[in-house]
Amino acid sequence: MSILIDENTKFIIQGITGKQGTRSTIDMLASGSKLVAGVTPGKGGQQVEGVPVFNSIKEAQEIVGEINCSVVMVPPRFAKGAVVEAIEAGILLINIITENIPIHDMAECLKLAKEKNVRIIGATSAGIYSVGKSKCGPVASGKSKIALSKGSVGIISRSGGMSCETALVLTQAELGQSTIVSIGSDVLMGSTFKEIVELFENDSETKGIVLFGEIGGTSEEDLAEWLLKRRELGNLFTKPIVAFISGKFAENLGVQNVSLGHAGAIIEGTKGTREGKVKALKEAGVIIAEYHHKVAELMKKELELKNN
C-alpha cells in the first residue's frame, strides 16, 4: 500500500509546456510515473518528451481515458482556472505546485473542491512521492533523489526542500520512506497535517511518521488537538510521530505579523509560534526533535520500542 498515489496512478500536468512543467515531465517519466498527458491551452497537438499535449482536460480524457491526479504548474494568475477545470473534470486528486496564488482564488478553489469531494495538496507543494512506485511534481528531482530509500516511514513537510532533507536524514539512519507528502506552506492549504496523518494511519506499509513543521498557521496545533481528542475517547494513535518545528531563530527576532519565509509563515499574536506548536504537540504525545538531524534517531528508537 501507499497513500495518495501508487504505481497505477495516471497523471496529467497542467502547464506541461512551461519550463517547470517540462522538467517535471522528464523527472516523472524517469521515476516510472504514468504521466499520460499534459494540458496547455493553445498548444494541443504538441508533445513534451513523448507525452501528448492537449488544449483542455476534457480533450485529454477523450483520448487517454481515466486521469487520477492533476499536477498544476501554471502561472499564479491562471491557477484558479486550471484547478477549477480539474475539479469539474472529475479528477479527485490535485497537486498544486504553483506559488503566489491570490488568497481569494485559492479560497474559491478549496470551497469547490470540498463540495466535489476532491483532495487538494498544496498550493506551494513540491509534490508527492510514493517511494519505488511513482511521483508527481519536482520533489526529489535530479541528484536529490539519492536522498530517498524505500521503507516504512512516512514524511509530511510544509517545506518542499526539507522534504528531501528529512528523507536523507532517515536514509542515512537506514530508515526508508513509504510516501513523502509536501503539503505546502501557503496561507490557505488544501490538506493539513491531520488529514495526511489520518491517511498514514490507515496505510499498512507505514510504521511511523515524521513531520517537518514551521511557524505560522495552525496546522500543527490542529493535529495536536485531534490527537488529544482521540486520547480522551480512548482511541490512541498507534504509530509513532516525530516532529521537527523550524523557526527558533525567527522567533528570537521578536517580530510579528511579518512573513518569515513562506507566505503562511506569519505569527499573529500568540498564534502560530514555534513554542506554542511544540508545547501542543508534546502534550498530544508527539516526539519533538530539537534539531532536525535528530528525527531519525528518535524515530528509530520509537520503532525499536514498538517492536519489542
SERO-4910 file (N, C-alpha, C, O; in steps of 0.05 Angstrom, whole numbers):
BEGIN
 pado doro    nc1    nc2    nc3   cac1   cac2   cac3    cc1    cc2    cc3    oc1    oc2    oc3
  Met    A     17    -24      0      0      0      0     17     25      0     42     24      4
  Ser    A      5     48     -5     17     74     -2     -6     94      0    -29     86     -2
  Ile    A      0    119      4    -22    138      6    -21    157    -18      0    163    -29
  Leu    A    -45    165    -26    -49    185    -47    -43    175    -75    -60    176    -93
  Ile    A    -18    165    -80    -11    156   -107      4    129   -105     15    123    -84
  Asp    A      4    114   -127     19     90   -128     27     84   -157     25    102   -174
  Glu    A     36     60   -162     46     54   -189     24     54   -210     30     53   -234
  Asn    A     -1     53   -202    -23     53   -221    -35     81   -226    -53     83   -243
  Thr    A    -26    101   -212    -38    128   -214    -31    139   -242     -8    138   -251
  Lys    A    -52    150   -255    -48    163   -281    -49    193   -277    -68    205   -268
  Phe    A    -27    206   -285    -23    235   -280    -26    252   -305    -23    242   -328
  Ile    A    -33    277   -301    -33    297   -322    -19    322   -310    -22    328   -286
  Ile    A     -4    336   -326      8    361   -317     -6    384   -332     -6    385   -356
  Gln    A    -17    402   -316    -28    427   -327     -6    448   -327      4    455   -306
  Gly    A      1    457   -351     25    474   -354     49    459   -362     72    466   -355
  Ile    A     45    437   -377     67    419   -384     88    431   -402    111    423   -402
  Thr    A     80    451   -418     99    462   -438    116    484   -426    135    493   -439
  Gly    A    111    492   -401    128    512   -388    154    499   -379    157    475   -380
  Lys    A    173    516   -371    199    506   -363    197    486   -340    209    464   -341
  Gln    A    182    493   -319    180    475   -296    163    450   -303    169    428   -294
  Gly    A    143    454   -320    127    431   -328    143    411   -344    141    386   -340
  Thr    A    161    421   -362    178    403   -378    198    388   -360    202    364   -363
  Arg    A    210    403   -341    229    390   -323    215    367   -307    226    346   -303
  Ser    A    191    373   -297    177    353   -281    169    329   -299    168    306   -290
  Thr    A    162    335   -324    156    313   -342    179    293   -345    176    269   -342
  Ile    A    203    304   -350    227    287   -352    231    271   -327    237    247   -328
  Asp    A    228    284   -304    234    271   -279    213    250   -271    219    229   -262
  Met    A    187    257   -276    166    238   -270    168    213   -287    164    191   -278
  Leu    A    174    217   -313    177    193   -331    201    176   -322    199    152   -323
  Ala    A    223    189   -313    246    174   -305    240    158   -279    253    138   -275
  Ser    A    222    167   -264    215    153   -239    195    131   -243    188    116   -225
  Gly    A    185    129   -268    166    107   -274    137    115   -272    119     98   -274
  Ser    A    132    141   -266    104    150   -263     89    148   -290    101    152   -311
  Lys    A     63    143   -288     46    141   -312     35    169   -319     12    175   -313
  Leu    A     52    185   -331     44    211   -340     32    208   -368     46    205   -388
  Val    A      6    209   -369     -8    202   -393    -14    226   -411    -19    222   -435
  Ala    A    -13    250   -401    -20    273   -417    -11    299   -404     -5    300   -380
  Gly    A    -11    320   -419     -7    347   -409    -27    366   -421    -38    360   -442
  Val    A    -32    388   -408    -51    408   -418    -38    436   -418    -28    445   -397
  Thr    A    -38    449   -441    -32    477   -444    -50    488   -465    -47    481   -488
  Pro    A    -69    505   -458    -88    516   -477    -73    530   -501    -55    546   -497
  Gly    A    -81    523   -525    -69    534   -549    -45    519   -559    -35    525   -581
  Lys    A    -37    498   -544    -13    483   -553    -20    453   -557     -2    436   -558
  Gly    A    -46    447   -560    -54    420   -565    -41    409   -590    -38    424   -610
  Gly    A    -35    384   -590    -23    371   -614      7    369   -611     20    354   -627
  Gln    A     19    384   -593     48    381   -589     54    357   -571     35    343   -562
  Gln    A     79    352   -566     88    331   -548    111    343   -531    126    359   -540
  Val    A    112    334   -506    134    340   -488    146    314   -479    134    299   -463
  Glu    A    170    308   -488    183    283   -481    166    259   -488    165    239   -473
  Gly    A    151    261   -510    134    239   -518    106    239   -505     89    223   -513
  Val    A    101    257   -487     75    259   -474     57    278   -490     65    301   -495
  Pro    A     34    269   -498     16    286   -515      5    310   -500     -2    307   -476
  Val    A      4    332   -513     -6    357   -501    -34    363   -513    -38    361   -537
  Phe    A    -53    371   -496    -80    377   -504    -87    405   -496    -74    417   -478
  Asn    A   -108    416   -508   -117    443   -502   -134    444   -476   -136    465   -464
  Ser    A   -145    421   -468   -162    420   -445   -161    392   -432   -153    373   -446
  Ile    A   -169    390   -407   -170    364   -394   -192    347   -407   -188    323   -411
  Lys    A   -214    359   -414   -236    343   -427   -226    330   -452   -232    307   -458
  Glu    A   -211    346   -468   -200    335   -493   -181    312   -487   -180    292   -502
  Ala    A   -164    316   -466   -145    295   -459   -160    269   -450   -152    247   -458
  Gln    A   -181    272   -434   -196    249   -424   -209    234   -447   -211    209   -446
  Glu    A   -217    248   -468   -230    234   -491   -210    216   -505   -218    197   -518
  Ile    A   -184    223   -504   -164    208   -518   -150    188   -500   -147    164   -508
  Val    A   -141    196   -476   -125    178   -459   -142    164   -438   -132    145   -425
  Gly    A   -167    172   -434   -184    159   -415   -180    170   -387   -177    194   -383
  Glu    A   -181    152   -367   -181    159   -339   -156    175   -331   -134    167   -339
  Ile    A   -160    195   -315   -138    211   -303   -143    212   -273   -165    221   -265
  Asn    A   -124    205   -257   -128    204   -227   -118    228   -213   -128    235   -191
  Cys    A    -97    241   -223    -84    263   -209    -75    284   -229    -62    278   -249
  Ser    A    -81    309   -223    -71    331   -239    -49    346   -223    -53    351   -199
  Val    A    -27    352   -236     -5    367   -225     -7    395   -237     -2    399   -261
  Val    A    -13    415   -221    -17    443   -230      9    458   -229     19    463   -207
  Met    A     19    466   -252     44    481   -254     41    505   -273     59    510   -289
  Val    A     19    519   -270     13    542   -287     19    567   -271     21    566   -247
  Pro    A     23    590   -285     28    615   -271      6    622   -251    -17    614   -256
  Pro    A     12    637   -230     -8    643   -209    -35    654   -219    -56    646   -209
  Arg    A    -34    672   -238    -59    684   -247    -77    665   -263   -101    671   -266
  Phe    A    -66    643   -272    -82    623   -286    -89    599   -269   -103    580   -278
  Ala    A    -78    598   -245    -81    574   -228   -109    568   -221   -118    545   -222
  Lys    A   -125    588   -214   -153    583   -206   -168    570   -229   -182    550   -225
  Gly    A   -165    580   -253   -178    568   -276   -170    539   -281   -186    522   -287
  Ala    A   -144    533   -277   -134    506   -281   -145    487   -260   -153    465   -266
  Val    A   -146    496   -234   -156    479   -213   -186    474   -216   -195    452   -213
  Val    A   -201    495   -223   -230    492   -227   -235    472   -250   -253    455   -249
  Glu    A   -219    474   -271   -222    456   -294   -217    427   -286   -232    409   -294
  Ala    A   -197    423   -269   -191    396   -260   -213    385   -242   -220    361   -244
  Ile    A   -223    402   -224   -245    393   -207   -270    386   -223   -282    365   -219
  Glu    A   -277    403   -241   -301    398   -258   -298    375   -277   -317    363   -286
  Ala    A   -273    367   -282   -268    344   -299   -269    318   -283   -266    296   -295
  Gly    A   -273    320   -257   -276    296   -241   -250    284   -231   -250    261   -222
  Ile    A   -228    299   -232   -203    289   -222   -203    292   -192   -207    314   -182
  Leu    A   -198    270   -177   -202    270   -148   -178    278   -132   -181    283   -108
  Leu    A   -155    280   -144   -130    289   -130   -117    310   -147   -110    306   -170
  Ile    A   -112    333   -135    -99    356   -149    -76    365   -132    -79    373   -109
  Asn    A    -52    363   -144    -28    372   -130    -19    399   -142    -10    400   -165
  Ile    A    -22    420   -126    -16    447   -136     12    455   -129     19    458   -105
  Ile    A     29    458   -149     57    465   -145     60    496   -146     78    507   -133
  Thr    A     43    509   -160     44    538   -164     46    553   -138     32    547   -119
  Glu    A     63    574   -137     65    592   -114     51    618   -120     45    624   -144
  Asn    A     46    634    -99     36    661   -102      8    663   -114      2    682   -128
  Ile    A     -9    642   -110    -36    644   -119    -51    663   -101    -50    661    -76
  Pro    A    -66    682   -112    -82    701    -95    -99    686    -75   -112    666    -82
  Ile    A   -101    696    -51   -115    683    -30   -145    678    -37   -156    657    -32
  His    A   -158    698    -49   -186    695    -56   -190    674    -77   -210    660    -77
  Asp    A   -170    671    -95   -172    650   -116   -170    622   -102   -185    604   -109
  Met    A   -151    620    -84   -147    594    -70   -171    587    -53   -179    564    -52
  Ala    A   -183    607    -41   -207    602    -24   -230    591    -41   -244    573    -32
  Glu    A   -233    602    -65   -254    592    -83   -249    563    -92   -267    547    -93
  Cys    A   -224    558    -97   -216    531   -106   -221    510    -83   -232    489    -89
  Leu    A   -214    517    -59   -218    499    -36   -247    495    -31   -256    472    -24
  Lys    A   -263    515    -34   -292    513    -29   -304    494    -50   -320    476    -43
  Leu    A   -297    497    -75   -307    479    -96   -297    451    -92   -313    432    -96
  Ala    A   -272    448    -85   -261    421    -80   -276    406    -58   -281    382    -60
  Lys    A   -282    420    -37   -297    408    -15   -325    399    -24   -334    377    -17
  Glu    A   -338    416    -40   -364    409    -50   -364    384    -68   -383    368    -68
  Lys    A   -342    381    -83   -340    359   -102   -324    335    -90   -319    315   -105
  Asn    A   -317    336    -65   -302    315    -52   -275    309    -66   -267    286    -70
  Val    A   -261    331    -73   -235    329    -86   -213    337    -66   -216    356    -51
  Arg    A   -192    321    -65   -170    328    -47   -149    345    -62   -140    338    -84
  Ile    A   -141    367    -49   -120    384    -59    -96    383    -41    -99    385    -17
  Ile    A    -73    379    -53    -48    380    -38    -34    406    -48    -28    408    -72
  Gly    A    -28    424    -30    -16    450    -37    -36    472    -31    -55    467    -17
  Ala    A    -31    496    -41    -11    503    -61     17    505    -49     21    499    -25
  Thr    A     36    512    -65     65    514    -59     76    487    -51     96    485    -37
  Ser    A     63    465    -60     73    438    -55     97    433    -73     99    443    -95
  Ala    A    115    416    -63    138    407    -81    131    380    -93    146    370   -110
  Gly    A    108    369    -86     99    344    -98     95    321    -78     96    325    -54
  Ile    A     89    298    -88     84    274    -73    102    251    -85    105    249   -109
  Tyr    A    113    235    -67    130    213    -76    124    188    -60    130    187    -37
  Ser    A    112    168    -73    109    142    -61    133    126    -70    134    117    -93
  Val    A    152    123    -53    179    114    -60    178     86    -72    167     67    -62
  Gly    A    191     85    -96    192     59   -110    168     54   -127    166     34   -141
  Lys    A    148     73   -127    123     69   -142    119     91   -162    119     86   -186
  Ser    A    115    115   -153    111    138   -171    114    164   -157    115    164   -132
  Lys    A    115    186   -172    118    212   -160    104    232   -178     99    227   -201
  Cys    A     98    256   -166     89    278   -182    101    303   -171    106    306   -147
  Gly    A    105    323   -189    118    347   -181    148    345   -179    159    324   -185
  Pro    A    162    367   -171    191    367   -172    205    354   -148    229    354   -147
  Val    A    190    344   -129    202    333   -105    223    311   -113    217    294   -130
  Ala    A    246    312   -100    267    293   -105    275    291   -134    279    269   -145
  Ser    A    278    314   -146    287    315   -174    317    314   -176    332    321   -158
  Gly    A    327    305   -199    355    305   -205    371    289   -184    363    267   -176
  Lys    A    393    300   -176    411    286   -157    399    283   -130    407    265   -114
  Ser    A    379    299   -123    367    297    -96    352    271    -92    346    264    -69
  Lys    A    347    256   -113    333    230   -110    350    210    -94    339    190    -84
  Ile    A    376    215    -92    393    196    -76    386    197    -46    394    180    -31
  Ala    A    371    218    -38    363    221    -10    342    200     -2    338    195     21
  Leu    A    328    189    -22    305    172    -16    313    142    -16    332    133    -30
  Ser    A    299    127      1    302     98      1    275     87     10    261     98     26
  Lys    A    268     64     -1    242     52      4    241     40     32    259     26     40
  Gly    A    219     45     46    216     35     73    189     41     84    169     41     70
  Ser    A    188     45    111    162     46    125    157     71    141    140     72    158
  Val    A    172     93    135    168    118    149    156    138    130    167    144    109
  Gly    A    133    149    138    120    170    122    130    197    129    136    202    153
  Ile    A    132    215    110    141    242    115    120    262    106    109    260     84
  Ile    A    114    282    123     96    304    116    112    329    122    121    333    144
  Ser    A    114    346    102    131    370    105    117    395     94    105    395     72
  Arg    A    119    417    109    109    442     99    130    455     81    123    473     65
  Ser    A    155    447     83    176    458     67    182    438     45    187    415     50
  Gly    A    182    448     20    189    430     -3    217    419     -1    221    395     -4
  Gly    A    236    437      2    264    429      3    270    410     26    286    392     23
  Met    A    258    416     49    263    399     72    249    372     71    254    355     88
  Ser    A    232    368     51    221    341     47    243    321     41    245    300     53
  Cys    A    261    330     23    284    312     15    305    311     37    317    290     41
  Glu    A    309    334     50    329    334     72    321    315     94    337    301    106
  Thr    A    295    315    100    285    296    120    288    267    111    296    250    127
  Ala    A    282    262     86    286    235     75    315    227     77    321    204     84
  Leu    A    333    246     71    362    239     72    371    232    100    386    213    104
  Val    A    362    247    120    368    241    148    359    212    155    373    197    169
  Leu    A    335    205    146    324    179    152    340    157    137    347    137    148
  Thr    A    346    162    111    361    143     95    389    138    107    397    115    108
  Gln    A    402    159    117    428    155    129    427    138    154    447    126    162
  Ala    A    403    137    167    400    120    190    387     93    183    378     79    201
  Glu    A    387     87    158    375     62    147    346     60    153    335     38    158
  Leu    A    332     82    152    303     83    154    291     92    128    293    116    121
  Gly    A    280     74    113    268     81     87    241     94     90    230     95    112
  Gln    A    231    105     68    207    120     68    185    106     52    191     93     32
  Ser    A    160    109     61    137     98     46    127    119     26    129    116      2
  Thr    A    117    141     37    108    163     20    117    190     31    116    193     56
  Ile    A    125    208     14    132    235     23    112    254     11    106    254    -13
  Val    A    100    271     29     80    290     20     88    318     28     91    324     51
  Ser    A     92    334      8     98    363     12     71    377     12     60    382    -10
  Ile    A     61    385     35     34    397     36     34    427     30     13    439     27
  Gly    A     58    439     28     59    467     22     57    484     48     52    473     69
  Ser    A     62    510     45     60    527     68     49    554     61     60    575     68
  Asp    A     27    554     46     14    578     39     -5    586     61     -9    571     80
  Val    A    -17    610     59    -36    619     79    -60    600     80    -69    593    102
  Leu    A    -69    591     57    -91    571     55    -79    546     43    -67    546     22
  Met    A    -83    523     56    -73    497     46    -95    478     41   -115    477     56
  Gly    A    -92    462     20   -112    443     13   -115    420     32   -137    412     39
  Ser    A    -92    410     42    -92    387     61    -74    394     84    -53    406     80
  Thr    A    -82    386    107    -67    392    132    -51    368    142    -54    346    132
  Phe    A    -35    373    163    -21    351    176    -41    330    185    -37    306    181
  Lys    A    -62    339    198    -81    320    209    -93    302    188    -96    277    192
  Glu    A   -100    313    165   -112    297    144    -93    277    132   -101    254    126
  Ile    A    -68    284    129    -48    266    118    -40    245    138    -35    222    131
  Val    A    -38    253    164    -32    234    185    -54    212    186    -48    188    190
  Glu    A    -79    220    182   -101    200    181    -97    180    159   -101    156    162
  Leu    A    -88    189    135    -83    171    113    -60    152    120    -62    128    114
  Phe    A    -39    162    132    -17    145    140    -25    124    161    -15    102    162
  Glu    A    -43    132    179    -53    113    199    -65     88    187    -62     66    197
  Asn    A    -79     92    164    -93     70    151    -76     56    130    -86     39    115
  Asp    A    -50     64    128    -32     52    109    -15     31    123      2     37    140
  Ser    A    -19      5    116     -4    -16    129     25    -15    124     41    -27    139
  Glu    A     33     -2    103     62      0     96     77     19    114    101     17    117
  Thr    A     63     39    125     75     59    141     74     52    171     53     46    182
  Lys    A     98     52    184    100     44    212    105     68    230    100     67    254
  Gly    A    115     90    219    120    114    234    118    139    216    120    136    192
  Ile    A    114    162    228    110    187    213    129    209    223    131    213    247
  Val    A    142    223    205    159    246    212    146    271    200    139    271    176
  Leu    A    144    291    216    133    317    208    155    338    207    171    340    225
  Phe    A    154    355    186    171    379    186    152    403    186    139    408    166
  Gly    A    150    416    209    132    439    211    147    465    213    172    465    213
  Glu    A    133    487    215    146    513    217    126    533    229    103    527    233
  Ile    A    136    556    235    120    577    247     98    586    228    100    583    204
  Gly    A     77    597    239     55    607    223     33    586    219     39    562    217
  Gly    A      9    595    217    -14    577    213    -19    560    238     -6    564    259
  Thr    A    -39    543    236    -47    526    259    -48    497    253    -59    481    268
  Ser    A    -36    489    230    -38    460    222    -26    442    243    -37    420    249
  Glu    A     -4    449    256      8    433    276     -9    431    301    -13    410    313
  Glu    A    -20    455    309    -38    455    333    -63    439    328    -74    426    346
  Asp    A    -74    441    304    -98    426    297    -93    396    299   -111    381    308
  Leu    A    -70    387    290    -63    359    293    -62    351    322    -72    330    330
  Ala    A    -49    368    338    -47    362    367    -74    360    380    -79    342    396
  Glu    A    -92    378    373   -119    378    384   -134    352    377   -147    341    393
  Trp    A   -131    344    352   -143    319    343   -133    295    357   -148    277    365
  Leu    A   -106    294    361    -94    271    376   -103    271    405   -108    249    416
  Leu    A   -106    294    417   -115    295    445   -144    286    448   -151    272    467
  Lys    A   -161    294    429   -189    286    430   -191    256    427   -208    243    440
  Arg    A   -175    244    410   -175    215    407   -167    201    433   -179    182    441
  Arg    A   -146    212    446   -137    201    471   -160    201    492   -164    182    506
  Glu    A   -174    224    493   -196    227    512   -218    206    507   -231    197    526
  Leu    A   -221    199    482   -241    179    475   -231    150    477   -246    131    470
  Gly    A   -206    147    485   -194    121    487   -185    109    461   -180     85    459
  Asn    A   -183    126    441   -174    117    414   -146    127    408   -143    146    392
  Leu    A   -127    116    421    -99    125    419    -88    121    391    -94    101    378
  Phe    A    -72    140    382    -58    137    357    -35    118    361    -19    121    379
  Thr    A    -34     97    344    -16     75    350     11     76    336     29     61    343
  Lys    A     15     95    318     40     97    304     56    120    315     45    142    319
  Pro    A     82    117    319     98    139    330    100    162    310    103    158    286
  Ile    A     98    186    321    101    211    305    124    227    317    124    234    341
  Val    A    143    233    300    166    250    308    164    276    292    160    276    268
  Ala    A    167    299    306    164    325    292    188    343    297    198    344    319
  Phe    A    196    357    277    215    380    280    200    405    271    189    406    249
  Ile    A    200    425    288    187    450    282    209    472    278    223    478    298
  Ser    A    212    482    254    232    502    249    222    529    258    198    533    264
  Gly    A    240    548    260    232    576    267    243    587    293    234    608    301
  Lys    A    261    572    306    271    582    331    286    609    328    282    628    343
  Phe    A    302    611    307    316    636    301    297    659    295    300    681    305
  Ala    A    276    653    278    257    673    271    242    684    295    237    708    297
  Glu    A    235    666    314    221    675    338    239    693    355    229    711    368
  Asn    A    265    688    355    283    704    371    285    732    360    296    750    373
  Leu    A    276    737    335    277    764    324    256    782    337    259    806    337
  Gly    A    235    769    348    215    785    363    196    800    346    184    820    355
  Val    A    193    793    320    174    807    303    149    792    300    148    767    303
  Gln    A    127    806    294    101    794    290     87    805    265     94    826    255
  Asn    A     68    790    254     52    798    231     70    804    207     63    820    190
  Val    A     92    790    205    111    793    182    116    765    172    122    747    187
  Ser    A    115    762    145    120    736    133    150    730    136    167    746    127
  Leu    A    156    707    147    184    699    152    191    674    135    194    652    146
  Gly    A    192    679    109    198    656     91    174    651     74    168    666     55
  His    A    160    629     80    136    622     64    113    641     70    113    655     90
  Ala    A     95    642     52     72    661     54     56    656     80     45    674     92
  Gly    A     55    630     88     40    623    112     55    626    138     44    621    159
  Ala    A     81    633    136     97    634    160     95    661    173    114    677    175
  Ile    A     70    667    183     64    692    196     54    687    224     36    671    228
  Ile    A     67    700    244     58    697    272     39    720    278     46    743    274
  Glu    A     15    713    288     -4    733    296    -10    731    325    -23    712    335
  Gly    A      1    750    341     -2    749    369     12    724    380     36    721    376
  Thr    A     -2    707    395      9    683    406      4    659    388     13    637    394
  Lys    A    -11    663    366    -17    640    348      5    635    328     18    654    318
  Gly    A     10    610    323     29    602    303     58    603    311     76    600    295
  Thr    A     63    606    337     91    607    346    103    579    348     89    560    351
  Arg    A    129    578    345    142    552    348    138    541    376    132    517    380
  Glu    A    141    558    396    137    549    424    110    537    428    107    517    441
  Gly    A     89    551    418     62    541    421     58    514    407     44    496    417
  Lys    A     69    511    383     66    487    368     80    463    382     69    442    385
  Val    A    104    468    391    120    447    405    105    438    430    103    415    436
  Lys    A     95    458    446     80    451    470     56    434    465     51    414    478
  Ala    A     40    443    445     16    428    438     21    400    429      8    381    437
  Leu    A     41    397    412     48    370    401     58    352    423     52    328    423
  Lys    A     75    363    440     85    346    463     63    336    480     62    313    488
  Glu    A     44    354    486     21    346    503      4    324    489     -9    309    503
  Ala    A      5    324    463    -11    304    448      4    278    443     -6    260    431
  Gly    A     29    276    453     44    252    451     63    250    427     74    229    422
  Val    A     67    272    413     85    273    391    114    277    402    118    294    419
  Ile    A    133    262    391    161    265    400    173    288    385    172    289    360
  Ile    A    185    307    399    196    331    387    226    329    384    240    322    404
  Ala    A    237    334    361    265    335    356    274    364    357    264    381    342
  Glu    A    292    371    375    301    399    378    319    406    354    322    430    347
  Tyr    A    332    386    343    349    390    320    340    372    297    332    349    302
  His    A    340    382    273    329    367    251    342    340    247    329    320    242
  His    A    369    339    250    383    314    245    377    292    266    386    269    263
  Lys    A    362    299    287    355    280    308    329    264    302    323    246    316
  Val    A    315    272    280    289    259    275    293    229    271    276    213    279
  Ala    A    314    221    257    319    193    251    325    177    276    315    155    280
  Glu    A    342    188    293    350    175    317    325    170    335    322    149    346
  Leu    A    308    191    337    284    188    354    264    168    342    252    153    356
  Met    A    261    169    315    243    150    302    253    121    305    237    103    311
  Lys    A    278    117    301    289     90    304    285     79    332    278     56    335
  Lys    A    288     96    352    284     88    379    255     80    384    249     60    397
  Glu    A    237     96    373    208     90    377    200     65    363    184     49    374
  Leu    A    210     60    339    203     36    324    214     11    338    202    -10    338
  Glu    A    238     14    349    250     -9    364    234    -16    389    230    -39    395
  Leu    A    225      5    403    208      1    427    182    -13    420    172    -30    434
  Lys    A    171     -4    397    145    -15    389    147    -44    380    129    -60    383
  Asn    A    171    -52    370    175    -79    360    183    -98    382    183   -123    379
  Asn    A    191    -87    405    200   -104    428    177   -111    447    181   -125    467
***
